[in-house]
Amino acid sequence: MRLALNLFWMTFLILAPSSVLGAELTRPEVQSILAATPAGQKANFAGMSLAGADLHDLDFSNVDLSGADLSGADLRGAKLVGSKLVGAKLPGARLNLAWIMGADFSHADLSGADLETLVVSAGLQTLPKEAATFVGANLSGAKVTARFNLADMRGANLSNLQASADMRNQSMGLIRTEFSQANLTDANFQGAALAHVNFAFAKLSHANFSGADLNQADLTGADLTDADLTGATTTRTDFTNAILQGTKGYR
């Protein structure tokens, strides 16, 4: 039965006309492709359309989703461990509780996506090999509560990011977004909500924080060389040992 499924999907992907491949895949079709992928091989959804699909809790570990259209898709609880999502389209997608260890979202469009309570490590601390990659990714307007410790987010667009800690629900201690030790060189945080966010020892040279809410954010030891803080609110923001050479708008 498994062999038959393998042959069916291999034949489908090779012979199907572009009009069929351009059609949006359904959850059962995605599950069939994942199940039919031979052990030791990686499923390939590169360039395919899964827009609006119900993909919650599916295992896409090490799957190639480069350039795939996942606009508005439900990826809650999905496993994207080691997955390749370079250039993927994820605007408005829901990734709450998704597993993203080692995933590559370089140049992906995550604008307006929900990225709350992401699973980013097997333990309490993120290991370098577990850090996700968001180089040049677009997270503008995304809603985020997650740890991006050690993540590579150079040149990422995080404008209007909604990452401030929700102080109404903190009975178990401060639950907040973390970018500690992340590489955010040239990142754009213009107009972002970043109250209580942890940027300790992050690389933030040339980052744009103009108009951002940085109230009570932790920028301890962060490198803000030539960063732009024009119009940012920094009430009780911790700049202890931060590098502020050439920083604009700092007061």
C-alpha positions, 0 to 999 in steps of 0.5 A: 500500500505504501509503495502504491502511494509513493508511486502515485504521488511521484507520478502526480508531481512529475506529470501533473500540469502546472494548473493542477500544481497551482491549485490549493492542496487540501489537508488530506492531500498534504497528509497523503504526500507526507505519508507517501514520502519514503523513509530517509527522504524529504517531502517537497512542497516548494512553490506549491499553494497551501493557502488557507489550508488546515495544517494544524499539528501536522509534521513538516520536519525537514520538509522543503516549503520554499516559496510555498503559498501558506497565506492564511494557513492554520499551522497551529502546533505544526512541527517545522523543525529543520524545515526550509521556508525560504521565500514562503508566503505566510501573511496572516498565517497562524503559527501559535505553538508551532515548533520552529527549531532550526527552521529557515524563514529567510525572506519569508513573508510573515506579515500579520501572522500569529506567532505566539508561544512558539516552541523554539527549543527542546529545553529551557535554553535555546542551543545555537543549532536550534535557533531559527533563521529570519534573514530579510523576513517580513514580520511587519504587523505580526503578533509575537510572544516567543523566544528568538534567542540567538536567531539570525534576523539580519535585515528583517522587517519587524515594523509595527510588530506586536510584541509587548508583554500582556501584563494582564496575564502574568501570574506565573511570572513575566511571559515576554518576547525575547531577542537576547543575543539575536543578530538584528543588524539592520532590522526595522522595528519602526512603530513596533510595540516592544514593551518589556521585550528582552534584547539583552546582548543582541546585535542591533547596529543600524536597527531602526526603532523610530516611533517604537514603544520600548518602555521597560525593555531590556537592552542590557549589553546590546550593540546599538551602534548607529541605531535610530531611536528617534521618537521611541518611548524608553521609560524605564528601559534598561540600557546598562552597558549597551553600546550607544555610539552613533545612536540617534534619538537616545536621551 
